[in-house]
Amino acid sequence: MVADMDGEKRKRSICSRQEPAAALKILKDGNNKRDEIPDRVTLKKEIGLLSACTIIIGNIIGSGIFISPKGVLEHSGSVGLALIVWVLGGCIAALGSLCYAELGVTIPKSGGDYSYVTEIFGGLVGFLLLWSAVLIMYPTTLAVIALTFSNYVLQPVFPDCVPPYMATRLLSTVCLLFLTWVNCSSVRLATRIQDVFTVGKLAALGLIIVVGLVQICKGNYEGLTPHVAFEFSRTPSVGQIALAFLQASFAFSGWNFLNYVTEEVVEPRRNLPRAIYISIPLVTFVYTLTNIAYFSAMSPEELLSSNAVAVTFGEKLLGMFSVIMPISVALSTFGGINGYLFTSSRLCFSGAREGHLPSLLAMIHFKNCTPIPALLCCCTATIVILCIGETHNLINYVSFINYLSYGVTIAGLLYYRWKKPKLYRPIKVNLLVPVTYLMFWAMLLGFSLYSEPVVCGVGLVIMLTGVPVYFLGVHWKSKPKCIYDFIESATYVAQRLCFVVFPQFDPIEISPIEEWPDKSSNILSGKS
């Protein structure tokens, strides 16, 4: 009896100490019907340049372009200024993405902002970004995209009224559960879905753009002429313009998501920056033309009164084929949910690997090599947000936290250059790029705080609630033994249920970045 208990404890300690070979043997012994277990379990590099581009484009083009035009126009006060906000929003995203390209190849870790800030500023600052992202930012964004999906799918069923509350929540939940299962099953299948639906998104927006251009060619462009486009319904304050940029930033959010899966990108030093240079200008071009198409068919009053801009656009111009628009938007948002699940789960994975989240979230399936616990965590958090109630009011909170994290990360780039000037940087952007971004960032956040102190204050409070959690959960090492025993037992049970172990890493890929050769190149300024 005592021997059996000792054996059981030994099994648990092996799993909890993350010895992959031994842990895999236990899992195999626990289920002899399993297929042959691979000798080495690790994250697979299956994201090529095409898939890298579709991850960025697919994550940016979700529900934002079908939701944010109304908010941008409402805060900017005129069609002309709204279009300027869209173009400048893309330019700012491009500046930020260039900075993230440097960080992504200098600190070659998955996890994006969180990994970079943790490396540069230490655990507390990194944890606060992680906490706000896991608690509110990504679950809320996922919930908004899922609700947009269900609203557009159900729109033809309920043409004369808003779809029922429970119906939209149930359909959103089913969609989330299905895509979570896909991501748990195969990285390759998840990326293929992303590829296909990204093409579908571009096709849907292409249809809107083509129909809009046809309208313009027919002479229906009076609302786009300068004297009409810049006719303000009210004079916007600087704070209102800042809020218009926050609304546009929600539509552009996701430009940094490839950095969350750096370790799964084939040749990241080459493909990461290439994907960014291709994707961001393309999305900015598509967004601007899409908004021009909207304004060619709808007056500002019609757009502001519409709850589904693309559907209203289709009803006005496509006639009996207007059903194409809700289907196209549904396909677009479906791909957006898949992309957000794929990348946000890697954020949880990276946080757990650094010791900032439960160690279970840093484990992957022994055969499929997918982070099943992290995916289940993201799915559960999103379903909880869906059950709480209306999520559209949280877009400003999410946008504020997003911009705050972007600014801290890019400030970290400047600090890291000063702290480690001789560090090898395969990409080194011109200094004007991060400085220009930070100047715009500071101006935007300053006016946002002045104009909407409650919205921004709630965002800050959400982030700062992570401070006590960090000191209790991460910094406090001498917890009572019963807590550690409970965590160990729960981790062991979850391992047996999900068939997950800690991955092994290629020592070449995770070698200390300080050991890289002392040289750098400046591809944007032409210096070396």
C-alpha positions in Angstrom: 0.0 0.0 0.0 2.8 2.4 0.9 4.7 1.4 -2.2 1.7 2.1 -4.3 1.3 5.6 -2.8 5.0 6.3 -3.3 4.7 5.2 -6.9 1.7 7.5 -7.4 3.6 10.4 -5.9 6.6 9.7 -8.0 4.4 9.8 -11.2 2.9 13.1 -10.1 6.3 14.6 -9.4 7.6 13.5 -12.8 4.7 15.2 -14.5 5.0 18.3 -12.4 8.7 18.6 -12.9 8.1 18.6 -16.7 10.4 15.8 -17.7 8.8 15.1 -21.1 10.1 11.6 -21.8 9.0 10.3 -18.4 5.7 12.2 -18.5 4.9 10.8 -22.0 5.6 7.3 -20.7 3.1 7.8 -17.9 0.5 9.1 -20.4 1.1 6.1 -22.6 0.9 3.6 -19.7 -2.4 5.3 -18.7 -4.0 4.6 -22.1 -2.5 1.7 -24.1 -4.8 2.3 -27.0 -3.0 5.5 -27.9 -1.0 5.7 -31.1 2.7 5.6 -30.9 4.0 8.6 -29.1 6.8 10.7 -30.7 10.2 10.8 -29.1 10.2 14.6 -29.1 7.3 16.9 -28.4 7.7 20.5 -29.6 5.8 23.3 -31.2 5.8 22.8 -35.0 7.1 25.3 -37.5 4.2 25.2 -39.9 3.6 28.9 -40.6 5.1 30.0 -43.9 5.0 33.4 -45.5 1.5 33.0 -46.9 0.1 31.7 -43.6 1.9 34.5 -41.8 0.3 37.1 -44.0 -3.2 35.5 -43.6 -2.7 35.5 -39.8 -2.1 39.3 -39.8 -4.8 40.1 -42.4 -7.2 37.6 -40.9 -6.8 39.0 -37.4 -7.1 42.6 -38.5 -10.1 42.0 -40.7 -12.6 40.6 -38.3 -15.6 42.5 -37.2 -14.0 46.0 -36.9 -14.5 47.2 -40.5 -18.3 46.3 -40.1 -18.6 47.9 -36.7 -16.1 50.8 -36.4 -17.2 53.0 -39.4 -20.2 54.1 -37.4 -18.1 55.1 -34.4 -15.4 56.8 -36.4 -18.0 58.9 -38.3 -19.9 59.7 -35.1 -16.8 61.1 -33.3 -15.1 62.7 -36.3 -18.3 64.6 -37.4 -17.7 64.5 -41.2 -17.1 62.0 -44.0 -13.8 63.7 -45.0 -12.3 63.6 -41.6 -13.5 60.1 -41.0 -11.6 59.0 -44.2 -8.5 60.8 -43.0 -8.7 59.0 -39.6 -8.9 55.6 -41.5 -5.8 56.4 -43.6 -3.8 57.8 -40.6 -4.9 54.8 -38.5 -3.3 52.5 -41.1 -0.1 54.6 -41.2 0.2 54.4 -37.4 -0.3 50.7 -37.4 2.4 50.4 -40.1 4.8 52.4 -37.9 4.0 50.2 -34.9 4.4 47.0 -37.0 7.9 48.1 -38.1 8.9 48.4 -34.5 7.4 45.0 -33.7 9.4 43.5 -36.6 12.6 44.6 -35.0 11.5 43.3 -31.6 10.3 40.1 -33.1 13.6 39.1 -34.6 15.7 40.6 -31.7 13.8 38.8 -29.0 12.7 35.6 -30.9 10.0 34.4 -28.5 6.3 33.8 -28.9 4.1 36.0 -26.9 4.3 39.4 -28.6 4.1 42.5 -26.4 4.1 40.4 -23.2 7.4 38.6 -24.0 9.2 41.8 -25.1 8.1 43.9 -22.1 8.9 41.0 -19.7 12.4 40.7 -21.2 13.0 44.5 -21.2 11.2 45.9 -18.1 10.9 42.8 -15.9 8.1 40.5 -14.6 5.7 43.0 -13.0 5.2 45.2 -16.1 4.9 42.1 -18.3 2.4 40.5 -16.0 0.2 43.6 -16.1 0.0 43.5 -19.9 -0.7 39.8 -19.7 -3.3 40.2 -17.0 -5.3 42.9 -18.9 -5.0 40.9 -22.1 -6.2 37.6 -20.6 -8.8 39.1 -18.4 -10.5 41.6 -20.7 -8.8 42.5 -23.9 -8.8 39.3 -26.0 -11.9 37.6 -24.5 -13.9 40.8 -25.1 -12.6 41.2 -28.7 -13.4 37.5 -29.3 -16.9 38.0 -27.8 -17.5 41.1 -30.0 -16.4 39.2 -33.2 -18.5 36.1 -32.2 -21.6 38.3 -31.6 -21.1 40.0 -34.9 -20.9 36.6 -36.6 -24.1 35.4 -35.0 -26.0 38.7 -35.7 -25.1 38.6 -39.4 -25.9 34.9 -39.7 -29.3 35.4 -38.0 -30.1 38.6 -39.8 -31.9 36.9 -42.8 -33.9 34.8 -40.3 -35.1 37.9 -38.4 -35.2 40.5 -41.2 -37.6 42.9 -39.4 -36.2 42.8 -35.9 -33.0 42.4 -33.8 -32.1 38.7 -33.4 -33.1 37.3 -30.0 -30.5 37.6 -27.2 -30.3 33.9 -26.4 -30.1 32.9 -30.1 -27.0 35.1 -30.7 -25.3 33.9 -27.5 -25.9 30.2 -28.3 -24.7 30.5 -31.9 -21.6 32.5 -30.8 -20.9 29.8 -28.2 -21.3 26.9 -30.7 -18.9 28.7 -33.1 -16.3 29.2 -30.4 -16.5 25.6 -29.3 -16.1 24.3 -32.8 -13.1 26.5 -33.6 -11.5 25.6 -30.3 -11.8 21.9 -31.2 -10.2 22.7 -34.6 -7.3 24.5 -33.0 -6.9 21.7 -30.5 -6.8 19.1 -33.2 -4.2 20.5 -35.6 -2.1 23.5 -36.2 -2.1 22.8 -39.9 -5.9 22.6 -40.0 -6.2 25.9 -38.1 -3.8 27.7 -40.4 -5.6 26.3 -43.5 -8.9 27.6 -42.2 -7.2 30.9 -41.7 -5.9 30.9 -45.2 -9.3 30.1 -46.8 -11.3 32.5 -44.7 -8.9 35.4 -45.2 -9.3 35.0 -48.9 -13.1 35.0 -48.3 -12.8 38.2 -46.2 -10.9 40.0 -48.9 -13.5 38.7 -51.5 -16.3 40.1 -49.4 -14.6 43.5 -49.0 -13.7 43.4 -52.7 -17.4 43.0 -53.5 -18.2 46.1 -51.5 -15.4 48.1 -53.1 -16.3 47.0 -56.6 -20.0 47.9 -56.1 -18.9 51.2 -54.6 -16.6 52.0 -57.5 -19.4 51.3 -59.9 -21.6 53.8 -58.0 -18.8 56.4 -58.3 -18.4 55.7 -62.0 -22.2 56.3 -62.4 -21.7 59.8 -60.8 -23.0 59.0 -57.3 -20.1 60.6 -55.5 -21.6 63.9 -54.3 -21.1 62.9 -50.7 -17.3 62.5 -51.4 -16.7 65.9 -52.9 -14.6 68.1 -50.6 -17.2 70.8 -50.0 -19.8 68.1 -48.9 -17.4 65.6 -47.3 -15.9 68.3 -44.9 -19.3 69.7 -44.0 -19.4 69.0 -40.2 -22.6 68.1 -38.5 -20.9 69.5 -35.4 -17.4 70.8 -34.8 -15.4 67.9 -33.2 -13.1 68.6 -30.3 -9.6 67.2 -30.2 -10.8 64.7 -27.7 -13.5 63.5 -30.0 -11.0 63.0 -32.8 -8.9 61.0 -30.4 -11.9 58.8 -29.7 -12.4 58.4 -33.5 -8.8 57.1 -33.7 -9.5 54.7 -30.8 -12.5 53.3 -32.7 -10.4 52.9 -35.9 -7.7 51.3 -33.8 -10.2 48.5 -32.9 -10.6 47.8 -36.6 -6.8 47.7 -37.0 -6.1 45.7 -33.9 -4.4 42.4 -34.6 -1.5 43.9 -36.6 1.0 42.6 -34.0 -0.5 39.1 -33.7 2.1 37.3 -35.8 4.6 38.1 -33.0 2.6 35.9 -30.7 3.5 32.8 -32.7 7.1 33.6 -33.7 8.4 30.2 -32.6 6.0 28.5 -35.1 7.0 30.7 -38.1 9.3 29.2 -40.7 12.4 31.3 -40.9 11.0 34.1 -38.7 13.9 36.5 -39.3 12.9 36.6 -43.0 9.2 35.9 -43.0 8.1 38.0 -40.0 9.1 41.4 -41.5 8.0 40.3 -45.0 4.5 39.4 -43.8 4.2 42.7 -42.0 5.4 44.8 -45.0 2.8 43.0 -47.2 -0.2 42.9 -44.9 -0.4 46.3 -43.2 -0.4 48.4 -46.5 -2.9 46.0 -48.0 -5.3 46.2 -45.1 -5.1 50.0 -45.0 -5.8 50.2 -48.8 -8.8 47.9 -48.5 -10.2 49.7 -45.4 -10.0 53.1 -47.0 -11.7 51.9 -50.3 -14.4 50.1 -48.2 -15.3 53.3 -46.4 -15.3 55.2 -49.7 -17.7 52.6 -51.0 -20.0 52.9 -47.9 -20.1 56.7 -48.3 -20.9 56.4 -52.1 -24.1 54.5 -51.3 -25.2 55.9 -47.9 -25.5 59.3 -46.4 -23.8 60.0 -43.1 -27.3 59.9 -41.4 -28.1 56.5 -42.9 -24.7 55.0 -41.8 -25.1 56.3 -38.3 -28.7 54.9 -38.0 -27.6 51.4 -39.3 -26.9 48.6 -36.9 -25.3 46.5 -39.7 -23.5 48.8 -42.1 -22.6 46.1 -44.7 -26.2 44.7 -44.7 -27.7 48.2 -45.2 -25.1 48.7 -48.1 -26.2 45.4 -49.7 -29.9 46.2 -49.3 -29.5 49.5 -51.1 -27.3 48.3 -54.0 -27.6 44.5 -54.5 -31.4 44.1 -54.5 -32.3 40.4 -54.5 -28.6 39.5 -54.0 -28.3 41.5 -50.8 -28.3 38.2 -48.8 -24.7 37.8 -50.0 -23.5 40.6 -47.6 -24.6 39.0 -44.3 -23.1 35.6 -45.5 -19.8 37.3 -46.5 -19.6 39.2 -43.2 -20.3 35.9 -41.3 -17.5 34.2 -43.1 -15.2 37.1 -42.4 -15.9 37.1 -38.7 -15.7 33.3 -38.6 -12.1 33.5 -39.8 -11.5 36.3 -37.3 -12.6 34.1 -34.4 -10.2 31.4 -35.6 -7.3 33.8 -35.8 -7.9 35.3 -32.4 -8.2 31.9 -30.8 -5.0 30.7 -32.5 -2.9 33.7 -31.4 -4.3 34.6 -28.0 -3.9 31.0 -26.8 -0.2 31.4 -27.6 -0.1 34.4 -25.3 -1.5 32.3 -22.4 1.1 29.6 -23.4 4.0 32.1 -23.2 2.8 33.6 -19.9 2.6 30.1 -18.3 6.1 29.3 -19.6 7.5 32.4 -17.9 5.8 31.3 -14.6 3.1 34.1 -14.7 0.2 31.8 -15.3 -0.5 28.2 -14.1 2.1 25.8 -15.5 -0.7 23.7 -17.1 -1.2 26.4 -19.7 2.4 25.9 -21.0 1.7 22.3 -22.0 0.9 20.9 -25.4 -0.8 17.7 -26.6 1.8 14.9 -26.9 0.7 14.0 -30.4 -1.0 17.0 -32.0 1.5 19.5 -30.5 -1.3 22.0 -29.8 -1.6 24.1 -26.6 -5.0 22.5 -25.6 -5.1 23.9 -22.0 -4.4 27.5 -23.2 -7.0 27.2 -25.9 -9.6 25.9 -23.5 -8.8 28.8 -21.1 -9.3 31.4 -23.9 -12.6 29.8 -25.0 -13.9 29.7 -21.4 -13.0 33.3 -20.7 -14.8 34.4 -23.9 -17.9 32.4 -23.1 -18.0 34.1 -19.6 -17.8 37.5 -21.3 -20.6 36.5 -23.6 -22.8 35.5 -20.7 -22.2 38.8 -18.8 -24.2 40.8 -21.3 -23.6 43.5 -23.9 -20.0 43.7 -25.0 -20.0 46.5 -27.6 -19.6 49.2 -24.9 -16.3 47.6 -24.0 -14.7 48.5 -27.4 -13.3 51.8 -26.0 -11.9 50.0 -23.0 -10.2 47.4 -25.2 -8.9 50.0 -27.6 -7.4 52.1 -24.7 -5.7 49.0 -23.2 -4.4 48.0 -26.6 -2.9 51.4 -27.3 -1.4 51.5 -23.8 0.3 48.2 -24.3 1.6 49.2 -27.8 3.1 52.3 -26.4 4.8 50.6 -23.5 6.2 48.0 -25.8 7.7 50.5 -28.3 9.1 52.6 -25.5 10.8 49.3 -24.5 12.4 49.1 -27.9 14.1 52.5 -27.3 15.1 51.5 -23.8 16.5 48.2 -25.0 18.6 50.0 -27.6 20.1 52.2 -24.9 20.5 49.3 -22.5 22.1 46.9 -25.0 23.5 48.9 -27.9 25.8 46.1 -29.2 23.1 43.5 -29.3 22.7 41.8 -32.7 19.5 43.1 -34.4 18.7 41.5 -37.8 16.3 44.4 -38.4 17.0 47.9 -37.0 14.4 50.5 -37.9 15.2 54.2 -38.2 14.9 55.9 -34.9 12.3 58.3 -36.3 9.8 55.4 -36.6 9.4 54.6 -32.8 9.7 58.2 -31.9 7.0 59.3 -34.3 4.7 56.5 -33.1 5.3 57.4 -29.4 4.5 61.1 -30.1 1.2 60.2 -31.7 0.6 57.6 -28.9 1.1 60.1 -26.1 -1.1 62.7 -27.8 -3.9 60.2 -28.5 -3.9 58.9 -24.9 -3.7 62.3 -23.4 -6.7 63.7 -25.3 -8.6 60.4 -24.7 -8.0 60.8 -20.9 -9.2 64.4 -21.1 -12.3 63.6 -23.2 -13.4 60.3 -21.7 -11.8 60.0 -18.2 -14.2 57.3 -17.1 -13.6 55.0 -20.0 -9.8 55.4 -19.8 -9.9 55.2 -16.0 -11.7 51.9 -16.1 -9.1 50.6 -18.5 -6.3 51.6 -16.1 -8.1 50.1 -13.2 -8.5 46.8 -15.0 -4.8 46.7 -15.7 -3.8 47.7 -12.1 -5.9 45.0 -10.5 -3.1 42.7 -11.7 -0.6 44.2 -9.2 -1.9 42.4 -6.1 -2.4 39.2 -8.2 1.2 39.4 -9.3 2.6 39.7 -5.7 0.3 37.0 -4.3 0.5 34.5 -7.2 3.9 35.1 -8.7 6.3 37.0 -6.4 5.2 35.2 -3.2 7.3 32.0 -3.4 6.8 30.7 0.2 3.2 29.7 -0.1 1.7 27.1 2.3 2.5 23.5 1.2 -1.2 22.7 0.8 -1.5 25.2 -2.0 1.4 23.7 -3.9 -0.1 20.2 -3.3 -3.4 21.3 -4.7 -1.8 22.9 -7.8 0.3 19.8 -8.4 -2.7 17.4 -8.0 -4.9 19.6 -10.3 -2.1 19.8 -12.9 -1.6 16.0 -12.8 -5.3 15.3 -13.3 -5.5 17.8 -16.2 -2.5 16.3 -17.8 -4.2 12.9 -17.8 -7.4 14.3 -19.1 -5.9 16.4 -22.0 -2.8 14.2 -22.7 -0.5 17.2 -22.5 3.2 17.6 -21.5 5.7 20.3 -21.5 7.3 20.8 -25.0 11.0 20.4 -25.6 12.7 23.3 -27.3 15.5 23.5 -29.9 18.5 24.8 -27.9 19.7 26.7 -31.0 16.5 28.6 -31.3 16.3 29.6 -27.6 19.9 30.3 -27.0 20.6 33.5 -25.1 20.2 36.5 -27.4 23.3 38.1 -25.7 25.4 35.4 -27.4 24.5 36.6 -30.9 27.2 38.3 -32.9 27.8 42.0 -32.4 26.6 43.4 -35.7 23.4 45.1 -36.9 21.9 46.5 -40.1 19.5 49.3 -40.7 17.3 48.3 -43.6 15.1 51.4 -43.5 17.7 54.1 -43.2 20.3 52.4 -45.4 22.9 52.3 -42.7 24.9 49.2 -41.5 
